[in-house]
């Protein structure tokens, strides 16, 4: 089964919460954790790569919290997924040809590559405003 890890699922759920609350200058991690049913310690870890990739902005302290670093329409779903999961790769050979000793005779490589390109295209074409649609 090809699927997101909990990091990807929870991270998208948390980012969606930020999109759904555009009037809040900052939202506490505890608030997101409670409203989206994400364990708070795990959520804190997820936000580190999102901050590093300029998807969210984090402020510490009593009045601290998180907010989107850019407008939601400027952030693609692919950016969030790759920040949390790493580069999109349906198979090891798509990351590095040397990972497969059968690359020269494999009929699947081109199929995996085509599928990966299509998936990346869809995720790149969707921005965070689309996460708030039911």
Protein Blocks (a to p, Z undefined) as FASTA:
>chain_A
ZZddfklmmmmmmmmmmmmmmmbmbdcfklmmmmnopafklmmmmmmmmmmnomaccded
jklccddfbdfklpcfklmmmmmnopadfbfklmomklpmklmmccklmmmmmmmmmmmm
mmmmpcfklmmpZZ
